[in-house]
Amino acid sequence: MEAYCLKCKQQREVKNAEEVMTDKGLRRLKGQCSVCNTNVSKMLGK
Ligand SMILES: [Zn+2]
């Protein structure tokens, strides 16, 4: 899984990736950037 890292300003591999459900019923991927360990998240849609 990849997500955009705000610190690297690039798509990065996500480690400890975890899918969470938002209160609007949308799925979101949460994890850390594999390069700089910044928290990243990405909307996955319905
Ligand atoms: Zn990063």
mmCIF file of the protein (N, C-alpha, C, O) and its ligand, coordinates in Angstrom:
data_MODEL
# 
_entry.id   MODEL 
# 
loop_
_entity.id 
_entity.type 
_entity.pdbx_number_of_molecules 
1 polymer     1 
2 non-polymer 1 
# 
_entity_poly.entity_id                      1 
_entity_poly.type                           'polypeptide(L)' 
_entity_poly.nstd_linkage                   no 
_entity_poly.nstd_monomer                   no 
_entity_poly.pdbx_seq_one_letter_code       MEAYCLKCKQQREVKNAEEVMTDKGLRRLKGQCSVCNTNVSKMLGK 
_entity_poly.pdbx_seq_one_letter_code_can   MEAYCLKCKQQREVKNAEEVMTDKGLRRLKGQCSVCNTNVSKMLGK 
_entity_poly.pdbx_strand_id                 A 
# 
loop_
_entity_poly_seq.entity_id 
_entity_poly_seq.num 
_entity_poly_seq.mon_id 
_entity_poly_seq.hetero 
1 1  MET n 
1 2  GLU n 
1 3  ALA n 
1 4  TYR n 
1 5  CYS n 
1 6  LEU n 
1 7  LYS n 
1 8  CYS n 
1 9  LYS n 
1 10 GLN n 
1 11 GLN n 
1 12 ARG n 
1 13 GLU n 
1 14 VAL n 
1 15 LYS n 
1 16 ASN n 
1 17 ALA n 
1 18 GLU n 
1 19 GLU n 
1 20 VAL n 
1 21 MET n 
1 22 THR n 
1 23 ASP n 
1 24 LYS n 
1 25 GLY n 
1 26 LEU n 
1 27 ARG n 
1 28 ARG n 
1 29 LEU n 
1 30 LYS n 
1 31 GLY n 
1 32 GLN n 
1 33 CYS n 
1 34 SER n 
1 35 VAL n 
1 36 CYS n 
1 37 ASN n 
1 38 THR n 
1 39 ASN n 
1 40 VAL n 
1 41 SER n 
1 42 LYS n 
1 43 MET n 
1 44 LEU n 
1 45 GLY n 
1 46 LYS n 
# 
loop_
_struct_asym.id 
_struct_asym.entity_id 
A 1 
B 2 
# 
loop_
_chem_comp.id 
_chem_comp.type 
_chem_comp.mon_nstd_flag 
ALA 'L-peptide linking' y 
ARG 'L-peptide linking' y 
ASN 'L-peptide linking' y 
ASP 'L-peptide linking' y 
CYS 'L-peptide linking' y 
GLN 'L-peptide linking' y 
GLU 'L-peptide linking' y 
GLY 'peptide linking'   y 
LEU 'L-peptide linking' y 
LYS 'L-peptide linking' y 
MET 'L-peptide linking' y 
SER 'L-peptide linking' y 
THR 'L-peptide linking' y 
TYR 'L-peptide linking' y 
VAL 'L-peptide linking' y 
ZN  non-polymer         . 
# 
_pdbx_entity_nonpoly.entity_id   2 
_pdbx_entity_nonpoly.name        ? 
_pdbx_entity_nonpoly.comp_id     ZN 
# 
_pdbx_nonpoly_scheme.asym_id         B 
_pdbx_nonpoly_scheme.entity_id       2 
_pdbx_nonpoly_scheme.mon_id          ZN 
_pdbx_nonpoly_scheme.ndb_seq_num     1 
_pdbx_nonpoly_scheme.pdb_seq_num     101 
_pdbx_nonpoly_scheme.auth_seq_num    101 
_pdbx_nonpoly_scheme.pdb_mon_id      ZN 
_pdbx_nonpoly_scheme.auth_mon_id     ZN 
_pdbx_nonpoly_scheme.pdb_strand_id   A 
_pdbx_nonpoly_scheme.pdb_ins_code    . 
# 
loop_
_atom_site.group_PDB 
_atom_site.id 
_atom_site.type_symbol 
_atom_site.label_atom_id 
_atom_site.label_alt_id 
_atom_site.label_comp_id 
_atom_site.label_asym_id 
_atom_site.label_entity_id 
_atom_site.label_seq_id 
_atom_site.pdbx_PDB_ins_code 
_atom_site.Cartn_x 
_atom_site.Cartn_y 
_atom_site.Cartn_z 
_atom_site.occupancy 
_atom_site.B_iso_or_equiv 
_atom_site.pdbx_formal_charge 
_atom_site.auth_seq_id 
_atom_site.auth_comp_id 
_atom_site.auth_asym_id 
_atom_site.auth_atom_id 
_atom_site.pdbx_PDB_model_num 
ATOM   1   N  N  . MET A 1 1  ? 0.836   -1.206 0.000  1.00 0.00 ? 1   MET A N  1 
ATOM   2   C  CA . MET A 1 1  ? 0.000   0.000  0.000  1.00 0.00 ? 1   MET A CA 1 
ATOM   3   C  C  . MET A 1 1  ? 0.869   1.254  0.000  1.00 0.00 ? 1   MET A C  1 
ATOM   4   O  O  . MET A 1 1  ? 1.876   1.322  0.705  1.00 0.00 ? 1   MET A O  1 
ATOM   5   N  N  . GLU A 1 2  ? 0.478   2.225  -0.781 1.00 0.00 ? 2   GLU A N  1 
ATOM   6   C  CA . GLU A 1 2  ? 1.217   3.481  -0.812 1.00 0.00 ? 2   GLU A CA 1 
ATOM   7   C  C  . GLU A 1 2  ? 0.300   4.637  -0.475 1.00 0.00 ? 2   GLU A C  1 
ATOM   8   O  O  . GLU A 1 2  ? -0.902  4.589  -0.740 1.00 0.00 ? 2   GLU A O  1 
ATOM   9   N  N  . ALA A 1 3  ? 0.875   5.682  0.114  1.00 0.00 ? 3   ALA A N  1 
ATOM   10  C  CA . ALA A 1 3  ? 0.126   6.895  0.402  1.00 0.00 ? 3   ALA A CA 1 
ATOM   11  C  C  . ALA A 1 3  ? 1.076   8.075  0.255  1.00 0.00 ? 3   ALA A C  1 
ATOM   12  O  O  . ALA A 1 3  ? 2.297   7.924  0.282  1.00 0.00 ? 3   ALA A O  1 
ATOM   13  N  N  . TYR A 1 4  ? 0.486   9.240  0.100  1.00 0.00 ? 4   TYR A N  1 
ATOM   14  C  CA . TYR A 1 4  ? 1.306   10.435 -0.079 1.00 0.00 ? 4   TYR A CA 1 
ATOM   15  C  C  . TYR A 1 4  ? 1.837   10.916 1.273  1.00 0.00 ? 4   TYR A C  1 
ATOM   16  O  O  . TYR A 1 4  ? 1.066   11.154 2.203  1.00 0.00 ? 4   TYR A O  1 
ATOM   17  N  N  . CYS A 1 5  ? 3.144   11.055 1.369  1.00 0.00 ? 5   CYS A N  1 
ATOM   18  C  CA . CYS A 1 5  ? 3.759   11.546 2.600  1.00 0.00 ? 5   CYS A CA 1 
ATOM   19  C  C  . CYS A 1 5  ? 3.990   13.046 2.473  1.00 0.00 ? 5   CYS A C  1 
ATOM   20  O  O  . CYS A 1 5  ? 4.632   13.510 1.531  1.00 0.00 ? 5   CYS A O  1 
ATOM   21  N  N  . LEU A 1 6  ? 3.459   13.795 3.430  1.00 0.00 ? 6   LEU A N  1 
ATOM   22  C  CA . LEU A 1 6  ? 3.570   15.262 3.377  1.00 0.00 ? 6   LEU A CA 1 
ATOM   23  C  C  . LEU A 1 6  ? 4.999   15.727 3.623  1.00 0.00 ? 6   LEU A C  1 
ATOM   24  O  O  . LEU A 1 6  ? 5.411   16.782 3.141  1.00 0.00 ? 6   LEU A O  1 
ATOM   25  N  N  . LYS A 1 7  ? 5.738   14.942 4.365  1.00 0.00 ? 7   LYS A N  1 
ATOM   26  C  CA . LYS A 1 7  ? 7.105   15.329 4.682  1.00 0.00 ? 7   LYS A CA 1 
ATOM   27  C  C  . LYS A 1 7  ? 8.052   15.048 3.511  1.00 0.00 ? 7   LYS A C  1 
ATOM   28  O  O  . LYS A 1 7  ? 8.876   15.889 3.153  1.00 0.00 ? 7   LYS A O  1 
ATOM   29  N  N  . CYS A 1 8  ? 7.923   13.849 2.920  1.00 0.00 ? 8   CYS A N  1 
ATOM   30  C  CA . CYS A 1 8  ? 8.747   13.488 1.758  1.00 0.00 ? 8   CYS A CA 1 
ATOM   31  C  C  . CYS A 1 8  ? 8.247   14.151 0.479  1.00 0.00 ? 8   CYS A C  1 
ATOM   32  O  O  . CYS A 1 8  ? 8.988   14.278 -0.495 1.00 0.00 ? 8   CYS A O  1 
ATOM   33  N  N  . LYS A 1 9  ? 6.969   14.576 0.492  1.00 0.00 ? 9   LYS A N  1 
ATOM   34  C  CA . LYS A 1 9  ? 6.315   15.101 -0.707 1.00 0.00 ? 9   LYS A CA 1 
ATOM   35  C  C  . LYS A 1 9  ? 6.362   14.103 -1.859 1.00 0.00 ? 9   LYS A C  1 
ATOM   36  O  O  . LYS A 1 9  ? 6.564   14.461 -3.019 1.00 0.00 ? 9   LYS A O  1 
ATOM   37  N  N  . GLN A 1 10 ? 6.167   12.843 -1.495 1.00 0.00 ? 10  GLN A N  1 
ATOM   38  C  CA . GLN A 1 10 ? 6.160   11.773 -2.485 1.00 0.00 ? 10  GLN A CA 1 
ATOM   39  C  C  . GLN A 1 10 ? 5.260   10.639 -2.021 1.00 0.00 ? 10  GLN A C  1 
ATOM   40  O  O  . GLN A 1 10 ? 4.933   10.528 -0.840 1.00 0.00 ? 10  GLN A O  1 
ATOM   41  N  N  . GLN A 1 11 ? 4.867   9.803  -2.971 1.00 0.00 ? 11  GLN A N  1 
ATOM   42  C  CA . GLN A 1 11 ? 4.190   8.564  -2.616 1.00 0.00 ? 11  GLN A CA 1 
ATOM   43  C  C  . GLN A 1 11 ? 5.198   7.658  -1.923 1.00 0.00 ? 11  GLN A C  1 
ATOM   44  O  O  . GLN A 1 11 ? 6.314   7.462  -2.404 1.00 0.00 ? 11  GLN A O  1 
ATOM   45  N  N  . ARG A 1 12 ? 4.787   7.115  -0.792 1.00 0.00 ? 12  ARG A N  1 
ATOM   46  C  CA . ARG A 1 12 ? 5.687   6.227  -0.063 1.00 0.00 ? 12  ARG A CA 1 
ATOM   47  C  C  . ARG A 1 12 ? 4.962   4.959  0.343  1.00 0.00 ? 12  ARG A C  1 
ATOM   48  O  O  . ARG A 1 12 ? 3.744   4.943  0.519  1.00 0.00 ? 12  ARG A O  1 
ATOM   49  N  N  . GLU A 1 13 ? 5.725   3.918  0.485  1.00 0.00 ? 13  GLU A N  1 
ATOM   50  C  CA . GLU A 1 13 ? 5.185   2.684  1.034  1.00 0.00 ? 13  GLU A CA 1 
ATOM   51  C  C  . GLU A 1 13 ? 4.740   2.953  2.467  1.00 0.00 ? 13  GLU A C  1 
ATOM   52  O  O  . GLU A 1 13 ? 5.447   3.618  3.224  1.00 0.00 ? 13  GLU A O  1 
ATOM   53  N  N  . VAL A 1 14 ? 3.575   2.439  2.838  1.00 0.00 ? 14  VAL A N  1 
ATOM   54  C  CA . VAL A 1 14 ? 3.043   2.646  4.185  1.00 0.00 ? 14  VAL A CA 1 
ATOM   55  C  C  . VAL A 1 14 ? 3.340   1.426  5.026  1.00 0.00 ? 14  VAL A C  1 
ATOM   56  O  O  . VAL A 1 14 ? 3.042   0.296  4.639  1.00 0.00 ? 14  VAL A O  1 
ATOM   57  N  N  . LYS A 1 15 ? 3.935   1.668  6.188  1.00 0.00 ? 15  LYS A N  1 
ATOM   58  C  CA . LYS A 1 15 ? 4.130   0.541  7.098  1.00 0.00 ? 15  LYS A CA 1 
ATOM   59  C  C  . LYS A 1 15 ? 3.125   0.620  8.233  1.00 0.00 ? 15  LYS A C  1 
ATOM   60  O  O  . LYS A 1 15 ? 2.565   1.681  8.510  1.00 0.00 ? 15  LYS A O  1 
ATOM   61  N  N  . ASN A 1 16 ? 2.904   -0.495 8.876  1.00 0.00 ? 16  ASN A N  1 
ATOM   62  C  CA . ASN A 1 16 ? 1.874   -0.616 9.918  1.00 0.00 ? 16  ASN A CA 1 
ATOM   63  C  C  . ASN A 1 16 ? 0.516   -0.155 9.390  1.00 0.00 ? 16  ASN A C  1 
ATOM   64  O  O  . ASN A 1 16 ? -0.281  0.431  10.123 1.00 0.00 ? 16  ASN A O  1 
ATOM   65  N  N  . ALA A 1 17 ? 0.269   -0.426 8.125  1.00 0.00 ? 17  ALA A N  1 
ATOM   66  C  CA . ALA A 1 17 ? -0.976  0.022  7.499  1.00 0.00 ? 17  ALA A CA 1 
ATOM   67  C  C  . ALA A 1 17 ? -2.187  -0.604 8.187  1.00 0.00 ? 17  ALA A C  1 
ATOM   68  O  O  . ALA A 1 17 ? -2.211  -1.795 8.497  1.00 0.00 ? 17  ALA A O  1 
ATOM   69  N  N  . GLU A 1 18 ? -3.169  0.229  8.408  1.00 0.00 ? 18  GLU A N  1 
ATOM   70  C  CA . GLU A 1 18 ? -4.368  -0.185 9.125  1.00 0.00 ? 18  GLU A CA 1 
ATOM   71  C  C  . GLU A 1 18 ? -5.566  0.507  8.483  1.00 0.00 ? 18  GLU A C  1 
ATOM   72  O  O  . GLU A 1 18 ? -5.528  1.708  8.215  1.00 0.00 ? 18  GLU A O  1 
ATOM   73  N  N  . GLU A 1 19 ? -6.613  -0.247 8.244  1.00 0.00 ? 19  GLU A N  1 
ATOM   74  C  CA . GLU A 1 19 ? -7.800  0.343  7.654  1.00 0.00 ? 19  GLU A CA 1 
ATOM   75  C  C  . GLU A 1 19 ? -8.752  0.768  8.751  1.00 0.00 ? 19  GLU A C  1 
ATOM   76  O  O  . GLU A 1 19 ? -9.090  -0.031 9.624  1.00 0.00 ? 19  GLU A O  1 
ATOM   77  N  N  . VAL A 1 20 ? -9.187  2.009  8.719  1.00 0.00 ? 20  VAL A N  1 
ATOM   78  C  CA . VAL A 1 20 ? -10.150 2.477  9.711  1.00 0.00 ? 20  VAL A CA 1 
ATOM   79  C  C  . VAL A 1 20 ? -11.382 3.029  9.004  1.00 0.00 ? 20  VAL A C  1 
ATOM   80  O  O  . VAL A 1 20 ? -11.317 3.442  7.846  1.00 0.00 ? 20  VAL A O  1 
ATOM   81  N  N  . MET A 1 21 ? -12.485 3.028  9.708  1.00 0.00 ? 21  MET A N  1 
ATOM   82  C  CA . MET A 1 21 ? -13.739 3.538  9.150  1.00 0.00 ? 21  MET A CA 1 
ATOM   83  C  C  . MET A 1 21 ? -13.992 4.915  9.740  1.00 0.00 ? 21  MET A C  1 
ATOM   84  O  O  . MET A 1 21 ? -13.961 5.087  10.958 1.00 0.00 ? 21  MET A O  1 
ATOM   85  N  N  . THR A 1 22 ? -14.243 5.901  8.877  1.00 0.00 ? 22  THR A N  1 
ATOM   86  C  CA . THR A 1 22 ? -14.563 7.231  9.375  1.00 0.00 ? 22  THR A CA 1 
ATOM   87  C  C  . THR A 1 22 ? -16.031 7.286  9.791  1.00 0.00 ? 22  THR A C  1 
ATOM   88  O  O  . THR A 1 22 ? -16.800 6.366  9.512  1.00 0.00 ? 22  THR A O  1 
ATOM   89  N  N  . ASP A 1 23 ? -16.407 8.362  10.454 1.00 0.00 ? 23  ASP A N  1 
ATOM   90  C  CA . ASP A 1 23 ? -17.806 8.480  10.899 1.00 0.00 ? 23  ASP A CA 1 
ATOM   91  C  C  . ASP A 1 23 ? -18.763 8.661  9.725  1.00 0.00 ? 23  ASP A C  1 
ATOM   92  O  O  . ASP A 1 23 ? -19.977 8.537  9.885  1.00 0.00 ? 23  ASP A O  1 
ATOM   93  N  N  . LYS A 1 24 ? -18.222 8.950  8.555  1.00 0.00 ? 24  LYS A N  1 
ATOM   94  C  CA . LYS A 1 24 ? -19.081 9.052  7.367  1.00 0.00 ? 24  LYS A CA 1 
ATOM   95  C  C  . LYS A 1 24 ? -19.182 7.730  6.617  1.00 0.00 ? 24  LYS A C  1 
ATOM   96  O  O  . LYS A 1 24 ? -19.778 7.661  5.542  1.00 0.00 ? 24  LYS A O  1 
ATOM   97  N  N  . GLY A 1 25 ? -18.606 6.699  7.181  1.00 0.00 ? 25  GLY A N  1 
ATOM   98  C  CA . GLY A 1 25 ? -18.695 5.381  6.569  1.00 0.00 ? 25  GLY A CA 1 
ATOM   99  C  C  . GLY A 1 25 ? -17.708 5.163  5.438  1.00 0.00 ? 25  GLY A C  1 
ATOM   100 O  O  . GLY A 1 25 ? -17.865 4.247  4.630  1.00 0.00 ? 25  GLY A O  1 
ATOM   101 N  N  . LEU A 1 26 ? -16.679 6.020  5.384  1.00 0.00 ? 26  LEU A N  1 
ATOM   102 C  CA . LEU A 1 26 ? -15.644 5.850  4.368  1.00 0.00 ? 26  LEU A CA 1 
ATOM   103 C  C  . LEU A 1 26 ? -14.443 5.136  4.985  1.00 0.00 ? 26  LEU A C  1 
ATOM   104 O  O  . LEU A 1 26 ? -14.152 5.280  6.172  1.00 0.00 ? 26  LEU A O  1 
ATOM   105 N  N  . ARG A 1 27 ? -13.763 4.370  4.152  1.00 0.00 ? 27  ARG A N  1 
ATOM   106 C  CA . ARG A 1 27 ? -12.583 3.686  4.641  1.00 0.00 ? 27  ARG A CA 1 
ATOM   107 C  C  . ARG A 1 27 ? -11.352 4.551  4.456  1.00 0.00 ? 27  ARG A C  1 
ATOM   108 O  O  . ARG A 1 27 ? -11.192 5.228  3.440  1.00 0.00 ? 27  ARG A O  1 
ATOM   109 N  N  . ARG A 1 28 ? -10.497 4.517  5.444  1.00 0.00 ? 28  ARG A N  1 
ATOM   110 C  CA . ARG A 1 28 ? -9.271  5.294  5.393  1.00 0.00 ? 28  ARG A CA 1 
ATOM   111 C  C  . ARG A 1 28 ? -8.109  4.389  5.771  1.00 0.00 ? 28  ARG A C  1 
ATOM   112 O  O  . ARG A 1 28 ? -8.203  3.581  6.696  1.00 0.00 ? 28  ARG A O  1 
ATOM   113 N  N  . LEU A 1 29 ? -7.022  4.537  5.045  1.00 0.00 ? 29  LEU A N  1 
ATOM   114 C  CA . LEU A 1 29 ? -5.824  3.787  5.370  1.00 0.00 ? 29  LEU A CA 1 
ATOM   115 C  C  . LEU A 1 29 ? -4.929  4.651  6.249  1.00 0.00 ? 29  LEU A C  1 
ATOM   116 O  O  . LEU A 1 29 ? -4.648  5.803  5.921  1.00 0.00 ? 29  LEU A O  1 
ATOM   117 N  N  . LYS A 1 30 ? -4.492  4.094  7.351  1.00 0.00 ? 30  LYS A N  1 
ATOM   118 C  CA . LYS A 1 30 ? -3.624  4.819  8.267  1.00 0.00 ? 30  LYS A CA 1 
ATOM   119 C  C  . LYS A 1 30 ? -2.338  4.044  8.478  1.00 0.00 ? 30  LYS A C  1 
ATOM   120 O  O  . LYS A 1 30 ? -2.346  2.815  8.554  1.00 0.00 ? 30  LYS A O  1 
ATOM   121 N  N  . GLY A 1 31 ? -1.231  4.769  8.573  1.00 0.00 ? 31  GLY A N  1 
ATOM   122 C  CA . GLY A 1 31 ? 0.034   4.093  8.826  1.00 0.00 ? 31  GLY A CA 1 
ATOM   123 C  C  . GLY A 1 31 ? 1.157   5.100  8.913  1.00 0.00 ? 31  GLY A C  1 
ATOM   124 O  O  . GLY A 1 31 ? 0.927   6.298  9.081  1.00 0.00 ? 31  GLY A O  1 
ATOM   125 N  N  . GLN A 1 32 ? 2.383   4.599  8.798  1.00 0.00 ? 32  GLN A N  1 
ATOM   126 C  CA . GLN A 1 32 ? 3.543   5.487  8.829  1.00 0.00 ? 32  GLN A CA 1 
ATOM   127 C  C  . GLN A 1 32 ? 4.345   5.343  7.543  1.00 0.00 ? 32  GLN A C  1 
ATOM   128 O  O  . GLN A 1 32 ? 4.425   4.267  6.949  1.00 0.00 ? 32  GLN A O  1 
ATOM   129 N  N  . CYS A 1 33 ? 4.933   6.456  7.136  1.00 0.00 ? 33  CYS A N  1 
ATOM   130 C  CA . CYS A 1 33 ? 5.842   6.463  5.998  1.00 0.00 ? 33  CYS A CA 1 
ATOM   131 C  C  . CYS A 1 33 ? 7.018   5.540  6.293  1.00 0.00 ? 33  CYS A C  1 
ATOM   132 O  O  . CYS A 1 33 ? 7.605   5.600  7.373  1.00 0.00 ? 33  CYS A O  1 
ATOM   133 N  N  . SER A 1 34 ? 7.363   4.682  5.328  1.00 0.00 ? 34  SER A N  1 
ATOM   134 C  CA . SER A 1 34 ? 8.444   3.722  5.558  1.00 0.00 ? 34  SER A CA 1 
ATOM   135 C  C  . SER A 1 34 ? 9.809   4.394  5.556  1.00 0.00 ? 34  SER A C  1 
ATOM   136 O  O  . SER A 1 34 ? 10.794  3.784  5.974  1.00 0.00 ? 34  SER A O  1 
ATOM   137 N  N  . VAL A 1 35 ? 9.888   5.633  5.096  1.00 0.00 ? 35  VAL A N  1 
ATOM   138 C  CA . VAL A 1 35 ? 11.168  6.341  5.024  1.00 0.00 ? 35  VAL A CA 1 
ATOM   139 C  C  . VAL A 1 35 ? 11.392  7.260  6.228  1.00 0.00 ? 35  VAL A C  1 
ATOM   140 O  O  . VAL A 1 35 ? 12.452  7.217  6.851  1.00 0.00 ? 35  VAL A O  1 
ATOM   141 N  N  . CYS A 1 36 ? 10.388  8.099  6.561  1.00 0.00 ? 36  CYS A N  1 
ATOM   142 C  CA . CYS A 1 36 ? 10.604  9.104  7.606  1.00 0.00 ? 36  CYS A CA 1 
ATOM   143 C  C  . CYS A 1 36 ? 9.713   8.904  8.835  1.00 0.00 ? 36  CYS A C  1 
ATOM   144 O  O  . CYS A 1 36 ? 9.785   9.684  9.785  1.00 0.00 ? 36  CYS A O  1 
ATOM   145 N  N  . ASN A 1 37 ? 8.871   7.859  8.821  1.00 0.00 ? 37  ASN A N  1 
ATOM   146 C  CA . ASN A 1 37 ? 8.016   7.532  9.968  1.00 0.00 ? 37  ASN A CA 1 
ATOM   147 C  C  . ASN A 1 37 ? 6.927   8.551  10.288 1.00 0.00 ? 37  ASN A C  1 
ATOM   148 O  O  . ASN A 1 37 ? 6.300   8.467  11.344 1.00 0.00 ? 37  ASN A O  1 
ATOM   149 N  N  . THR A 1 38 ? 6.692   9.511  9.394  1.00 0.00 ? 38  THR A N  1 
ATOM   150 C  CA . THR A 1 38 ? 5.574   10.435 9.580  1.00 0.00 ? 38  THR A CA 1 
ATOM   151 C  C  . THR A 1 38 ? 4.257   9.682  9.393  1.00 0.00 ? 38  THR A C  1 
ATOM   152 O  O  . THR A 1 38 ? 4.153   8.798  8.543  1.00 0.00 ? 38  THR A O  1 
ATOM   153 N  N  . ASN A 1 39 ? 3.266   10.038 10.186 1.00 0.00 ? 39  ASN A N  1 
ATOM   154 C  CA . ASN A 1 39 ? 1.954   9.438  9.994  1.00 0.00 ? 39  ASN A CA 1 
ATOM   155 C  C  . ASN A 1 39 ? 1.382   9.863  8.649  1.00 0.00 ? 39  ASN A C  1 
ATOM   156 O  O  . ASN A 1 39 ? 1.388   11.043 8.297  1.00 0.00 ? 39  ASN A O  1 
ATOM   157 N  N  . VAL A 1 40 ? 0.895   8.888  7.916  1.00 0.00 ? 40  VAL A N  1 
ATOM   158 C  CA . VAL A 1 40 ? 0.253   9.179  6.634  1.00 0.00 ? 40  VAL A CA 1 
ATOM   159 C  C  . VAL A 1 40 ? -1.128  8.536  6.628  1.00 0.00 ? 40  VAL A C  1 
ATOM   160 O  O  . VAL A 1 40 ? -1.371  7.550  7.323  1.00 0.00 ? 40  VAL A O  1 
ATOM   161 N  N  . SER A 1 41 ? -2.022  9.106  5.837  1.00 0.00 ? 41  SER A N  1 
ATOM   162 C  CA . SER A 1 41 ? -3.319  8.475  5.687  1.00 0.00 ? 41  SER A CA 1 
ATOM   163 C  C  . SER A 1 41 ? -3.827  8.743  4.280  1.00 0.00 ? 41  SER A C  1 
ATOM   164 O  O  . SER A 1 41 ? -3.383  9.667  3.599  1.00 0.00 ? 41  SER A O  1 
ATOM   165 N  N  . LYS A 1 42 ? -4.755  7.921  3.874  1.00 0.00 ? 42  LYS A N  1 
ATOM   166 C  CA . LYS A 1 42 ? -5.239  7.981  2.519  1.00 0.00 ? 42  LYS A CA 1 
ATOM   167 C  C  . LYS A 1 42 ? -6.686  7.517  2.501  1.00 0.00 ? 42  LYS A C  1 
ATOM   168 O  O  . LYS A 1 42 ? -7.035  6.517  3.129  1.00 0.00 ? 42  LYS A O  1 
ATOM   169 N  N  . MET A 1 43 ? -7.520  8.243  1.784  1.00 0.00 ? 43  MET A N  1 
ATOM   170 C  CA . MET A 1 43 ? -8.910  7.836  1.651  1.00 0.00 ? 43  MET A CA 1 
ATOM   171 C  C  . MET A 1 43 ? -8.993  6.683  0.671  1.00 0.00 ? 43  MET A C  1 
ATOM   172 O  O  . MET A 1 43 ? -8.355  6.713  -0.382 1.00 0.00 ? 43  MET A O  1 
ATOM   173 N  N  . LEU A 1 44 ? -9.762  5.681  1.003  1.00 0.00 ? 44  LEU A N  1 
ATOM   174 C  CA . LEU A 1 44 ? -9.921  4.530  0.112  1.00 0.00 ? 44  LEU A CA 1 
ATOM   175 C  C  . LEU A 1 44 ? -11.278 4.531  -0.575 1.00 0.00 ? 44  LEU A C  1 
ATOM   176 O  O  . LEU A 1 44 ? -11.516 3.721  -1.471 1.00 0.00 ? 44  LEU A O  1 
ATOM   177 N  N  . GLY A 1 45 ? -12.161 5.420  -0.175 1.00 0.00 ? 45  GLY A N  1 
ATOM   178 C  CA . GLY A 1 45 ? -13.499 5.440  -0.761 1.00 0.00 ? 45  GLY A CA 1 
ATOM   179 C  C  . GLY A 1 45 ? -14.409 4.430  -0.075 1.00 0.00 ? 45  GLY A C  1 
ATOM   180 O  O  . GLY A 1 45 ? -14.088 3.924  1.000  1.00 0.00 ? 45  GLY A O  1 
ATOM   181 N  N  . LYS A 1 46 ? -15.552 4.137  -0.705 1.00 0.00 ? 46  LYS A N  1 
ATOM   182 C  CA . LYS A 1 46 ? -16.535 3.270  -0.053 1.00 0.00 ? 46  LYS A CA 1 
ATOM   183 C  C  . LYS A 1 46 ? -16.186 1.796  -0.179 1.00 0.00 ? 46  LYS A C  1 
ATOM   184 O  O  . LYS A 1 46 ? -16.919 0.943  0.320  1.00 0.00 ? 46  LYS A O  1 
HETATM 185 ZN ZN . ZN  B 2 .  ? 7.964   10.338 4.481  1.00 0.00 2 101 ZN  A ZN 1 
# 
